[in-house]
Structures are given as C-alpha cells and as structure tokens.
Amino acid sequence: MTLFNPPRLGIFRLLVAATLVTTVVGAAFSGESIKVFVLAGQSNMEGKGLPEHLVTYKNDPLIVDSYEVLRTGQDWAVRDDVWITYPSKTQGAKHGPLTVGYGTKGETSIGPEFGFGHAVGEALKSPVLIIKVAWGGKSIAVDFRPPSAGLPKQEIIDEMLAKAQRKNPKTTVEEIKARHGHYYRELLRHIEESLATYQIQFPELKGNPFELAGFAWHQGFNDKVNSRMKASQYDEYTILLIDFIKDIRKDLGAPALPFVIGELSTGGIPSRGDFQQAQKNATKLQEFEGNVAFVLTAEYYDTDAQKLYEEQYWKGTDEQKALWRTVGNDRPYHYLGSGKTYYLKGKAFAEAIIKMIGEETH
C-alpha cells in the first residue's frame, strides 16, 4: 500500500487549500483513510454497457454470486462506502456514490467502474474513492504519450504535420508536438483536481485522509490499429506502456502503486494475439514484479451477443431488436455494449488490485 507523497504537478498545494476549508470530520468514516483508485484509458474504460444486460445474465455462473449486491429491490444499488468522480465528455463532470450511470451510453449506462466499485466495496473495510478519467479514440503513442518517452522521430512529426495540413493548412509543427502527451497531462490534472476537492464534493468524507491504492489501465485499440505501430510488431507499445507506468508513479509520488493492465479483448478470445502479448510484456520488468499485473478479459466477451450482432438483430424485426437489447447495444470494438462484459472486466481489475495490495478484507 502506498501512502500519497507530493508529486511534481502541484497536487500538494491544492490539497493544503482543500484542507483549510474542510475541517469538520464526517461522522460515518471519522478518521479512516480513504483508498483511492484511478481508472483510466479510452472508450472501453468510458464504458458502453447497459445494466439491464446483467438482469439477462443474473444466473450466469460468473455473475450469480455477486448479483444480489447490485440491486436494492427493483432498483440498482447505491453504495454508501464507494464514491466516484468522472469528468465525462458526453455528460459533463459527474460525481456521487457508486451506482449505474457512469458510462457514456445514457443516464444508466455502465463501464468497468461498476464491477470494480462493487468488488472493492465488498472486499475492503475502508471507504473508497474512484477517480475515473477516460476519453474515446486516444492512443498511448500520441495522446497519452508519457513524458519520459519524449517526442517521436522527426520524420513521424513531419508525416503527422503533412496529414494534418491536408485538413487544415494552418496547422503548425508546434501544434503537432503539443498533441503528444496532451491527455497524459489532462489525466494528471483531473486526478489532481479530484484529490483536492473530494472533501467538498463528498461532505461525509470531510477530514478523512487518503492513500493511493491502485491504478487500472484499459486502453489500446487506437494503437493496435495504427499501421506504423503494426510494422514494429507492437514493441513500441510495450516500451511506451512501461514508461507510462513509471511516469504515472513518479508524478503521483507513489513509486510502487499497484497497477493493472486490462487486456484489449475486442472480438474475444479469437482476437488475442501479438498486441495482447505486447501489453503483457510490459509486466516483465523485475521492478514490476508483484505490483503490475496483466488481467485477461477476452473470456468475458459475450459470444451470444456477437452471434445476434452478426445476424443483424440490431436492425431486424421489432422482436429481433428487443432480443438484441437484452444483451447488447453497440459495435464489437465497444464489446458490443455488453453490460455483462463491462461488469466482469471491472470486477477482474478490482480482484487483481486487491490481491496486490494484500489488505485485510471484510
């Protein structure tokens, strides 16, 4: 478990300011340290699932044992021990107790945070804060590029500039360079703001200190389909992901922060190949042993939903559309919008982190 230390980006300054205005200790969790988990990535960390799909699969062997905690009567449960902040691009900044509604496919949609939050809430004795930060269509080669990686070779910058100028002739090389790492910096900014304001957003946590407990990363689609990265058999992704983990830990002042890499598994087990191996290869550093884990998720891909999708139930008769909506609502690259898949992935991420932190559980 890593206690938070002041990083380079001014989080400490903001935390001091937040502490000055929140001196009343919350009654429910007086003095308890809050376990903070960061969930980050691209569209499949945003989440496109619908919770109704969990009703369809409530007797599934992977779900039946945990389904009861997801419901309060006919409603979806609202936890009183897990909170979440999420700067959603589609729905605006959101924060509140964990329940449905933190995905990007409507007011009740879900992403991995749903399964993750319920799993850590059930397992840990401490209150939990989830900071979810994700944007669709973002690569680690450009958007999330870690600072220690520096800029790519000049010929790559020139190629990007020429492509951008075909759309907008006024694009400058400085703008191209600034794109690299922009969302890495935005990720840190959102973490910083959430840690500085959680006692204001959640009055019941006033006066409670926090400790960074884990980081889950679910990303890779844009890098996988990048033709330039394919040419190097995805070795570049492994290198960048290693740099990303090291830089995140450095910038958050948490040198051994438990880190989970969620397998990119669009298409399920048949799609598992070189890219997934490149993700896994990032865990092989000796210094990552026991504190960085690669979590398989392809097994959770909904093959029944895939079959209905291939048979085009999503645009068939009313009866076919109704059946499709019980299991899916999106394209294969978004895991068919399967609430079952998103829930199980988040649950698996949580279980991996809980194992790493070795905390006493309920």
N, C-alpha and C positions, 0 to 999 in steps of 0.2 A: 504494500500500500504506500502510495507516495503522497506525502503532505505537499501542499502547494507552496512553491517558492516564487518570489517576484521575477517575472521574465523581463525581456528587453523592451517590451512594447507598451509599458505604462499601465499595466493592469494594477500594479500595487498602488499607484497614485489614485486610481478610480475607486479601488476598494476602501482606501482610507476615507475618501469622501463619502462613500456609501455608509460606512460605519458611523460617521458623525451624525447622520440623520436617522439612524435606526438603532436606538439604544434599548428598546423595550424587548425583553425576551419572550418569545412565543410560548404559550402555556403547553401546547401539545408536545413540542420537541425541545424543551428547555435544555440548552447547553449541548445538545447532541451534535456531533459532526455530521454534516451532510455529505453523502457520497455523490460526486458529480461525474457523470458520464457524457462524453461527447459522441454524437452520431453524425458522421459527415460523409459526403460523396455526391453523386449526381442523381439522375432521375429515379433510380431504383432505391435510393435512400430517401428521396422525397416520398415515394410511395404512391401507388395507383390502385391499391386494393380496396375492396368493399367489405365491411364486416359481415354483411348478410351471407357471404360465402362461408363463413365459419359456422353459421347455422346449418348450412347444407352438409358440412363435414363434421358436425359436433360429435359423431360417433366414430370418427376416424381414429385408429389406434394412436396416431401422433398428437391428437387434439383432445380426445375424450377426458384424459386425466386432468387437464388444465382448463377445460371449457367452463366449468362451474364458476370459477373466479372472474370470468369475463362478463358475467351477467348479474344484474340485480333485478330479479323478477323478469319482466319483459324488456327491460332497458339494459343498455350497455353500462357496465360498472364504471364508476368514477372513483379512482383511488384517492385515499386520504393520506398516503405515505410516499407518493411519487408525483413530482411536478415536472413540467416540460416548458421550454421556450423554443419557439420556431419562427424565424423570420421568413415566412412563406411569400414567395414572389407572386403567387396567384391569389392568395387570400389575405395578404398583409401580415404584419407581425402578430403572432399568437402566443399566448402563454396561459397556463392553467394547470389544474390537476390532470393526471393522465386519464384519458378516455379515448373514444373514437374522435376523428375529426382533424387529425394532424397529418393527413395525406394531401394529395393535390387533385383528387377526383370528386370534389364535392364536400359538403359540410360534414359528412360522416365517414369519409374515406380514411384509410389507414396505410401506414408504411411499416418498416421494421420496428419503429419505436413502440408500437402497440404490444407486440410479443416481448420485446426487450424490457419495456417498463413493467409489465406484469410479472415477468420472470425475476427481475431484480427485486421488485417489491415483495414478492412472495419469499425470496431467499434471504434477503438481508434484514437485519434488525434496525438499521439506521434509516433515516429519511433519505430520499433520493431526488436529485435534480438531473434531468436530461436536457442537454443543450444540443438541439438538432439543427444542423446547418447543411443545406444541400441545394444544388441548382442543377437543372437538367442540361444535358449536352455539353458537359465540361470534361476536359482531358487533364491528365497529370503532365503531359508533355508541354502544354501551354498554360492553361487556366490555373491549375493547382500546382504549377511548377515550383518546387521548393527552392528557397534562396541559395542553398549551397550548391545547387546544380548549375547556377549561372545561366547565361543565355546560350541557346544552341549555336551551332556554327553559322558563320556569316552567310553562307550560301542558302541556308534554311531561312534565315531572316529575309534575304533578298527574294527568295521564292514566295514567302508569305506576303511580302510587300507588293510584288507584282500581281499576285492574285487579288489582293485587297484593292489595288488601284484599278483593276478592271471593273470593280463595282463603284468605287469612289476614288477618282483620280487625285483627290486632295489628301489621301491618306499618307502619313509621313512614317519614316522609319522609326521615329521616336514612339509613335503610337503603337507600332507593331511590337516594339520591345516592351512597352508598358503592359501589353496584354499578358506577357509571361509572368505568371505568379500573381496576377491580379486577384484571383479567387482564393488563393492561399492567404493573401493579406486580408481579404474580406472575411475569410473563415476565422482568423485570429481576432479580427475586430469584433465579430459577433460573439465570440467566446468571452472576450474582454468585457463587452457591454453586459452580457448576461451575468457574469460573475460580480459585476459592480452594482447591479440593480435587483438581484433576485430577492433581497430582503424587502425591497419596496414592492415588487410585483407579487410576492407571496408573504403577506404580513405574519402568517403563522410560523415563518422561519426567521423572524427578526431576532438578531442576536446569535444565531447559530453559525459557527464557523463552517468552512467547507474543506474538503480534500478531493483532489482529482483522483478518481478511482479507475478510469478506463476510457479508451477511445476505440470506437468501431468505425471502420472504413469500408464503404461499399461503393465501388466505382470501377470503371474500366472499359465500358462499351465504346466510347469515342476513341480511346487508344487502340482497342482491338481492331477497329475498322479503319484505322489510319494506315494508308498504303505504305507510307515511309517507315512506320514502325514495323510493319509486317516484314519488310526486307531484312531487318536485323533479327528476325525470329523472336521479337519481343524482349530481347536482352535489355534494351533501353528502359522498358517499363520497370523491370526488376531494379535497375540502378536508381531510377527516379523514386520508386517507392521506398527503397532503403533510405535515400536522402530525405524523403518526406517524413518518415518516422523519426529520424534523428532530429530534423529541424523542428518538428512539432514538439517533441520532448524538450528541446532546448528553449524554444520560445515560450513554452508553458512552465518552464522551470521544474520539469518533472522527468528526470533522467531515466527512470525505469517504469514509466507509465505503461500499464498493461494495454496492449494494442492488438486489436482483432482485424484481420483482413478477410472480408467476406467474399467468397468465391463469386466471380461473374458467371452466372449459370443460365443466361437466356437460352432457351432451347432444351434445357435439362441435361441429363447425363450424356446423350449423344453429342452435345456441343463441347464437352470437356476435352481440352487439348492443350496445345502449346501455350496459349495465353494464360490459362489457369495454372500451368506449371510455372510460368513466369511470375505469377502472383505468389505462389507457394515458395519459389526460390528466394523471395525477399526475407523469409523467416530463417534462413540457414546461417546467418551470421552468428558467430559464437556469442556475441554480446546480446543477441536477441533470444537466446535460449531461455525458455521459461517465462518470457514476458511479451513475446509476439507470437500470435497463433493464426494459422490459416484455417478458416472454417468452411467446410464443404456445404453447399446449398443446392446443388443440382438435383439431389434426391427429393427436394421439396417442390420441384416444378410440377404443375398439375397436368398430367398427361391426359386426363379425361377432358379437361378444358381445351387442351391442344387439339384433341380429336374433333370436338364441336367447332372449334375455330376453323380447322381445315375443311370441315364440311359446310362452312359458311352459315352456321346457325345464327351468327350475329347479324346477318342481313336476310334471313329466311322468312318463314311464316311467323305470325304472331306467337304461335305455340313454340316454335324453334327459338325465337328471340327470348321468350320468357325462360326457357330452359338454359339458354346461354347465360342469362343474367344471374342465374343461381350459382355460377362458378367463375365467370369472367366478365371483363368489360373493356379490354384494351388489346394491344398488339403483343406478339411474342417477345419483342425486345423490352417490354414492360411486364414480363412474366404473366402476360395475358390479363393483367389487372386482377390477379387472383389474391383475394384476401387471405386464403389459406397459405399460399406461398409466402406472402409478406410476413404474416404472423409467425410462421415457423422459422423463417430466416432470423427475425429479430430475437426469437426465443433462443436459437442456437448461438447467436452472438453473445447474448447475456450469459448463457451457461459457460461459454469459453472464458469470458472475463471473470466470472465468479470463481472458476477453478484456478485462474491465475492469481487472483488477489488472496485466495485462501482465507477469506474472512469467515468468522463464526456466523452461521446462518440460523434461521428460525428452527 
